Amino acid sequence: MGGPSARVVPILTQDYPTPAERPLNARLASEKAAEVFGLKLPDWRIGLQKSVRVLVAEMS
C-alpha cells in the first residue's frame, strides 16, 4: 500500500480485464433502504477515509 500519498488513477470498467462481465455502473442504490427502513447510508468516502486511517495506523 502506498500510504495516504498513493496516487489513484481512475479507469473505465472496460479497461479492467476480469473473467466475469461487470456492469458499467456497479454503484449500490440505497434509496429503497431509506424509503422502507428509514436508513440513510453515509457517503462511501467517509467509510473509505476511516478504513485508510486504520490501515495506515496498523502499518506504522
N, C-alpha and C positions, 0 to 999 in steps of 0.2 A: 504494500500500500504506500502511496506516496505521501501520506500525511495530509494536513489541511492545504498544502500548496500544490497538490496533484492537479494537473490540467485535464479537464473532461472535454472531450471533443464529441459533439452530437453527430449522429449518423442516422441515415434513413433505415427503416426496417428492412427494406430490400437489400441494403448494403451489408447486413449482418447475416452471414450464412448459418442456418440451423437446419437440422433434418426435418423438423416439423414446420408446417406452414403457420405463420403468425399473422394475426390481423394487423392492418395498418395502424389502427387506433386501439391500443390494448389498455386504455385507462379504465379504472374501476368507476362505474357510475354509482353514486351513493344517494341519489335523490330519493329513491324508493325507501331506503332505510330511514331517511329523515322524515319522509311522509308517514310511514307506517308506525315507526317506533319512536319518533321524535329525536332521533340521533343525528348529530351533526359531526361528521368525521373531521378531525383537524386537517389542515393543509399538509400534504405529504412532505413539504420542505421542512416543517417543524420536526417531524419524526426523523427525517434524514439527518438534520443537524444534531439531534440528540444521539443518534446512532454513531455518527462520525466522532463526536466528542468522547463517547465511551470507548470506541476502538482506539483512538489516539491516546487516551489515558492508559489503556491496557498495554499499548506498545511502548510507553515511556518507562 
